[in-house]
Amino acid sequence: MAIEESSVIAASAKSASFWLNRGGFKASVVSMIKIGHVHFAWHGEYTKLRAFFEKNKEKFFNDTEELTANMRKRGGGILDLQLINKSDLEPNYYQLMAKFDTCDSMGANFINSILEQFAETLKSELAKDESLTDEEKKVQIIMCILSNYTPECIVRSEVSCPVEELTEGTDMSADEFVTKFEQAVHIARIEPYRATTHNKGIYNGIDAVVIATGNDFRAVEASGHTYASRDGQYRSLTDVEVKDGIFKFWIEVPMALGTVGGLTKLHPMVKFSYDLLGNPNASELMEITATIGLAQNFGALRSLVTTGIQKGHMKMHLLNILNQLGATDEEKKKIIEEYKTKTVSHQAVVESYNKLKQSTPETIA
């Protein structure tokens, strides 16, 4: 995980430890379809454009055979091509929407190259269609680009256990913990202010893995936030259910990742990350990444509804300060004990350290 916040690593690790003896995380890839568009303007009757598309649909596939040959050998390629009418929203605006399977690559270059060829085919075939007027033979290609919104490239991860196993390390009853945890998730389902922070915490985990493996965390996060708003309101990406005494917590999130191409074989730290993960394929990496997002979210919610989020944060903050000061293990032990009942601040910790060293803050600095 590549991230600047040590408490994220601690929370994910603690969640992993918690679930290790409770059945672990169960993850699966629901689908791996990616989408791209040729956005274009065309003047004429839609029925004519629809007839043209149906007549020439096979030509679009034929013209891209050379570009898709290697991908088809790996089991991927173009899955579908559709004509989309958006002229009710923007005058004369249409799309060619294509769906792709890019196997273990993220596929951006592959998809964009195919889309550009689709645009060339569209122009050339319209220009020579004798059933169209001169005006209808013209098309303005606005742009050809994949979409980073991947609602059909979905991964799911979940955990479950009997309710009574949830309160280890807390002073709460199982019923109280479950009630508060459910309410915390439900609040993130209905309140966008909370949902934003809730999902940001999920991406603390997801982004850290995406960066470490040389993938595009901006694309992954943008897709997730769009997906969280798919019904018109921004909501939590995780959900919870308690039924017949069993607690179940899960995440379902879009994620387009690749394990070949890009930096995967070039950057030494990215290569190390893949070796550390056991060199997963794209679907396995999606499962790992979503699981870490779920682990991070569980850890954050568990802290919020029990001790509060600051206890863990400030413990990590205290250790960071002591490490910066070069404190020994024995000095750390003494100061950590002192701050079990005191508020952590940088200045206060420096003063405690200096006092322990029988020196002044200036000397230590």
C-alpha positions in Angstrom: 0.0 0.0 0.0 1.5 3.3 -1.1 0.0 6.1 1.1 1.2 8.9 3.4 -1.1 8.1 6.3 0.2 5.3 8.6 -3.1 4.9 10.4 -4.7 3.6 7.1 -2.2 0.7 7.1 -2.8 0.1 10.8 -6.6 0.0 10.4 -6.5 -2.3 7.4 -4.1 -4.7 9.1 -6.2 -4.7 12.3 -9.4 -5.5 10.2 -7.5 -8.3 8.4 -6.4 -9.8 11.7 -10.0 -9.5 13.1 -11.6 -11.4 10.2 -8.8 -14.0 9.8 -10.5 -16.4 12.2 -14.0 -15.5 11.3 -14.1 -16.9 7.8 -11.9 -14.2 6.1 -12.9 -12.1 3.2 -14.8 -13.6 0.3 -14.4 -11.7 -3.0 -15.6 -12.3 -6.6 -15.6 -10.4 -9.9 -19.1 -9.8 -11.1 -18.2 -8.6 -14.6 -15.2 -7.1 -16.4 -16.8 -5.1 -19.3 -15.3 -1.7 -20.2 -17.0 0.9 -22.3 -15.9 3.6 -24.8 -17.6 6.0 -27.1 -17.4 7.7 -30.5 -19.2 11.0 -29.8 -20.4 12.6 -33.1 -22.8 15.1 -34.6 -25.0 14.2 -37.5 -27.8 16.1 -39.3 -30.7 14.1 -40.6 -33.6 11.7 -39.6 -32.6 9.3 -36.9 -34.4 6.4 -38.7 -32.0 6.8 -41.6 -29.0 6.8 -39.2 -30.4 3.7 -37.5 -30.9 1.9 -40.8 -27.4 2.9 -41.9 -25.9 1.5 -38.7 -27.7 -1.8 -38.9 -26.6 -2.3 -42.5 -23.0 -1.5 -41.7 -22.5 -2.8 -38.2 -20.4 -5.8 -39.4 -18.1 -3.5 -41.3 -17.1 -1.8 -38.0 -15.9 -5.1 -36.7 -14.2 -6.1 -39.9 -12.2 -2.9 -40.1 -10.8 -3.4 -36.6 -9.8 -7.1 -37.0 -6.1 -6.3 -37.3 -6.2 -4.1 -34.2 -8.0 -6.7 -32.1 -6.2 -9.8 -33.2 -3.8 -10.1 -30.2 -6.6 -9.3 -27.7 -8.9 -11.9 -29.3 -6.1 -14.5 -29.0 -6.2 -13.8 -25.2 -9.9 -14.2 -25.0 -10.9 -10.6 -25.2 -11.9 -8.0 -27.8 -15.0 -6.1 -28.8 -18.1 -7.5 -27.2 -20.8 -5.2 -28.7 -21.4 -2.0 -30.6 -24.5 0.1 -30.3 -25.8 3.4 -31.8 -27.1 5.7 -29.1 -29.4 8.7 -29.8 -28.7 11.6 -27.4 -30.3 14.3 -29.7 -33.0 15.0 -27.2 -30.4 16.3 -24.8 -28.0 17.9 -27.3 -29.1 18.7 -30.9 -27.7 16.3 -33.5 -25.7 14.4 -30.9 -25.2 10.6 -31.2 -22.8 8.0 -29.9 -21.3 4.7 -31.0 -21.0 2.9 -27.7 -18.7 -0.1 -27.7 -18.2 -2.7 -25.0 -14.8 -4.4 -24.5 -13.1 -7.2 -22.6 -9.4 -6.3 -22.2 -8.4 -9.4 -20.2 -5.5 -8.6 -17.9 -4.8 -5.1 -19.3 -6.5 -2.0 -18.2 -7.0 -1.5 -22.0 -7.1 2.3 -22.4 -4.8 2.4 -25.4 -6.5 -0.6 -27.0 -10.0 0.8 -26.6 -9.1 4.3 -27.8 -7.4 2.9 -30.9 -10.5 0.8 -31.7 -12.7 3.9 -31.2 -10.7 6.0 -33.6 -11.0 3.3 -36.2 -14.7 3.2 -35.7 -14.8 6.9 -36.4 -12.9 6.4 -39.6 -15.3 3.7 -40.7 -18.3 5.8 -39.8 -17.0 8.7 -41.9 -16.1 6.6 -44.9 -19.2 4.5 -45.0 -21.6 7.5 -44.6 -19.7 9.3 -47.4 -20.4 6.5 -49.9 -24.0 5.6 -48.9 -26.1 6.4 -52.0 -29.3 6.3 -50.0 -28.3 9.5 -48.1 -28.4 13.1 -49.1 -25.2 15.1 -49.4 -25.9 16.6 -46.0 -26.5 13.2 -44.4 -23.3 11.9 -45.8 -21.4 14.3 -43.6 -20.5 13.6 -40.0 -18.6 15.6 -37.4 -16.5 13.4 -35.1 -16.4 15.2 -31.8 -14.1 12.8 -29.9 -13.2 9.2 -29.4 -12.5 8.1 -25.8 -13.0 5.3 -23.4 -15.1 6.0 -20.3 -13.6 5.7 -16.8 -17.1 5.0 -15.6 -17.2 1.2 -15.6 -20.6 0.1 -14.1 -20.2 -3.3 -15.8 -16.7 -3.9 -14.5 -17.7 -4.8 -10.9 -16.0 -6.5 -8.0 -17.6 -7.6 -4.7 -16.1 -8.5 -1.4 -17.8 -9.4 1.9 -17.4 -10.7 5.4 -19.8 -12.4 7.8 -19.9 -13.9 11.2 -22.3 -14.5 14.1 -23.2 -11.3 15.8 -21.8 -12.4 19.2 -18.3 -12.6 17.7 -18.1 -8.9 16.8 -17.4 -7.3 20.2 -13.9 -8.6 20.8 -11.8 -5.8 22.3 -14.7 -3.5 23.1 -16.8 -2.8 26.2 -20.0 -3.0 24.2 -22.6 -5.7 24.0 -23.1 -7.4 20.7 -26.6 -5.9 20.2 -25.3 -2.4 20.9 -22.4 -2.7 18.6 -24.5 -4.1 15.7 -27.2 -1.5 16.2 -24.7 1.4 16.0 -22.7 -0.2 13.1 -25.9 -0.7 11.1 -27.0 2.9 11.8 -23.6 4.2 10.8 -23.8 2.5 7.4 -27.4 3.6 6.9 -26.5 7.2 7.6 -23.9 6.9 4.9 -26.6 5.5 2.6 -28.9 8.5 3.1 -26.7 11.5 4.0 -24.3 12.7 1.3 -22.1 14.7 3.8 -21.4 11.4 5.7 -21.3 9.3 2.5 -18.4 11.4 1.1 -16.2 10.9 4.1 -17.3 7.2 4.4 -16.3 6.6 0.8 -13.1 8.6 1.1 -12.1 6.2 3.8 -12.8 3.2 1.5 -10.5 4.8 -1.1 -7.8 5.3 1.5 -7.4 1.5 1.1 -8.3 1.1 -2.6 -6.1 4.0 -3.8 -3.1 2.8 -1.8 -3.1 -0.6 -3.6 -3.9 0.9 -7.0 -0.9 3.3 -6.7 1.4 0.5 -5.5 0.5 -1.7 -8.4 1.0 1.0 -11.1 -2.6 1.6 -11.9 -4.6 4.8 -12.4 -6.1 5.6 -9.0 -7.8 8.8 -10.4 -9.8 6.7 -12.9 -10.7 4.1 -10.3 -11.9 6.7 -7.8 -13.8 8.7 -10.4 -15.7 5.6 -11.4 -16.5 4.7 -7.8 -17.9 8.1 -7.0 -20.0 8.1 -10.1 -21.3 4.6 -9.2 -22.1 5.8 -5.7 -24.4 8.4 -7.4 -26.0 6.1 -9.9 -29.6 6.4 -8.5 -29.4 10.3 -8.3 -28.0 10.6 -4.8 -24.5 10.1 -3.6 -24.4 7.0 -1.2 -22.1 4.6 0.6 -20.3 2.0 -1.5 -20.6 -0.5 1.4 -23.8 -2.0 2.9 -24.7 -4.2 5.9 -27.3 -6.8 6.9 -28.1 -8.5 10.1 -30.3 -11.5 9.7 -30.9 -14.6 11.9 -28.0 -13.7 14.2 -25.5 -13.3 11.3 -23.7 -10.0 10.5 -22.8 -9.5 6.9 -20.9 -6.5 5.5 -20.0 -6.0 1.9 -18.7 -3.7 -0.8 -19.7 -3.7 -4.5 -17.6 -1.3 -6.5 -16.5 -0.7 -10.2 -12.8 -1.1 -10.8 -10.8 -1.3 -14.0 -7.3 -2.6 -13.2 -4.6 -4.1 -15.3 -1.7 -6.4 -14.5 0.1 -6.1 -17.9 1.2 -3.0 -19.7 1.9 0.4 -18.3 4.4 0.4 -15.4 3.7 -3.2 -14.4 7.0 -4.5 -15.8 9.0 -1.3 -15.7 8.9 0.3 -12.2 10.9 -1.6 -9.6 8.5 -0.9 -6.8 5.5 -1.8 -8.9 7.2 -5.1 -9.8 8.0 -5.7 -6.1 4.3 -5.1 -5.2 3.2 -7.7 -7.7 5.7 -10.2 -6.4 4.5 -9.5 -2.9 0.9 -10.1 -4.0 1.8 -13.4 -5.7 1.6 -11.9 -9.2 -2.2 -11.9 -9.5 -4.1 -11.5 -12.7 -6.5 -8.6 -13.3 -9.5 -10.1 -11.7 -7.5 -11.3 -8.6 -6.1 -7.8 -8.2 -9.6 -6.4 -8.4 -10.6 -8.8 -5.6 -7.6 -7.9 -3.4 -8.1 -4.2 -3.9 -11.8 -4.2 -3.1 -11.2 -6.3 -0.1 -8.7 -3.8 1.3 -11.3 -1.0 0.8 -13.8 -3.1 2.7 -11.2 -3.8 5.5 -10.4 -0.1 5.8 -14.1 0.8 6.0 -14.8 -1.8 8.6 -11.9 -0.6 10.7 -13.0 3.0 10.5 -16.6 2.3 11.3 -15.6 0.0 14.2 -13.5 2.8 15.7 -16.2 5.4 15.1 -18.9 3.5 16.9 -16.7 2.3 19.8 -13.7 4.3 21.0 -14.0 7.1 18.4 -11.7 7.7 15.4 -9.2 9.9 17.2 -7.9 7.3 19.6 -6.2 5.3 16.9 -5.2 8.3 14.9 -3.5 10.0 17.9 -1.7 6.8 18.8 -0.2 6.7 15.4 0.5 10.4 15.5 2.3 9.9 18.8 4.5 7.1 17.3 5.3 9.2 14.3 6.5 12.1 16.5 8.6 9.8 18.6 10.1 8.2 15.5 10.9 11.7 14.2 12.6 12.5 17.5 14.7 9.3 17.3 13.3 7.9 20.5 14.5 4.5 21.6 12.1 1.6 22.2 12.4 2.2 26.0 11.7 5.9 25.6 8.7 5.2 23.4 7.3 2.7 26.0 7.5 5.3 28.8 6.0 8.2 26.8 3.2 6.0 25.3 2.3 5.1 28.9 2.3 8.7 29.9 -0.1 9.7 27.1 -2.7 7.0 27.8 -4.4 9.7 29.9 -3.1 12.8 28.1 -4.0 14.6 24.9 -1.4 14.1 22.2 0.1 17.2 20.5 3.4 17.7 18.9 4.7 20.3 21.3 3.6 18.3 24.4 5.3 15.2 23.1 8.5 17.1 22.4 8.5 18.5 25.9 7.9 15.1 27.4 10.7 13.6 25.4 13.1 16.5 26.4 12.2 16.0 30.0 12.9 12.3 29.7 16.3 13.1 28.1 16.9 15.9 30.7 17.5 18.3 27.8 15.8 21.3 26.3 13.5 21.4 23.2 16.1 23.5 21.4 18.8 21.0 22.0 16.6 18.2 20.8 15.6 20.1 17.7 
